[in-house]
Amino acid sequence: MRERIRLCNDARRDVPTTIIACSYPADVLMSMAREGVPMMAEVARLRRLRLIDLPTGHWPMWSRPEDLAAAISTEAGLD
């Protein structure tokens, strides 16, 4: 937990990935990713990325729990 983790297998970028954008809109997150903002830099390299906007704030499980559950359920193919 105190050492940096180094990910080196390029296949990780092909894993289907979903970001549910709550605090920042998806277009802002992708702009940050393209600009190399450290917390988003790796996102720009993902090849199977889907973004979902759920404008609410940092804690969507409290402010919009039904919408969050529906988005997760849809992405997981459970609905």
C-alpha positions, 0 to 999 in steps of 0.5 A, a space after each residue: 500500500 505504500 509503493 506505486 503500482 505499475 500497470 504494464 499490460 496493454 490489454 487492460 485498455 481493452 477492458 470495457 469501462 464505464 464512467 458515470 460522471 457525477 461531479 463533472 460532466 463527461 465532456 469535461 472529464 474527457 477534456 481533462 484526460 486529453 490534457 493529461 490531468 493526472 487523475 484522468 490521464 489514463 482514461 484517454 488511453 482506454 479503447 472501450 470507454 463509455 461515459 454516462 452523465 448523471 449530474 448530481 455531485 460527489 455522492 450520487 448514492 445519496 442524492 440520486 440513488 435510483 438513477 445511479 442504480 439504473 445506470 449501473 444495472 443497464 451497464 451491467 446488462 441486468 435490466 
